[in-house]
Amino acid sequence: MSDREIMNAKSSTKSKMQHFRDPVVERVCDKFVQRSDLGFEKYGRTLHDERSGGHKDLLDYLNDIQEELMDAVLYIQAAREELDDKHGT
């Protein structure tokens, strides 16, 4: 049983049994579920609740995307510098 299946069994959320032919895809899906759980713990609602409840509009979502992509670029740079430090380049 995967971590996701165990977490779903412990919670009262809707669950779906999914079989994966690729364990890499399964691990990514597990991370999506974990990320969703963290978001729900932090904000008390799902993305669906947020959208259907009118908590954010399109410009808010575009702003969120831009900020996340900016963070991603910073993480890439930090990771590259970490590699440079380890390999002395």
Residue pairs with C-beta under 8 A, 6 or more apart in sequence:
1 9
2 26
2 30
3 30
3 34
4 29
4 30
4 33
4 34
5 15
5 17
7 33
7 34
7 37
8 15
8 33
9 15
18 26
18 29
20 26
20 29
36 46
36 47
39 46
39 47
40 46
43 50
45 53
45 55
49 55
50 56
56 64
83 89
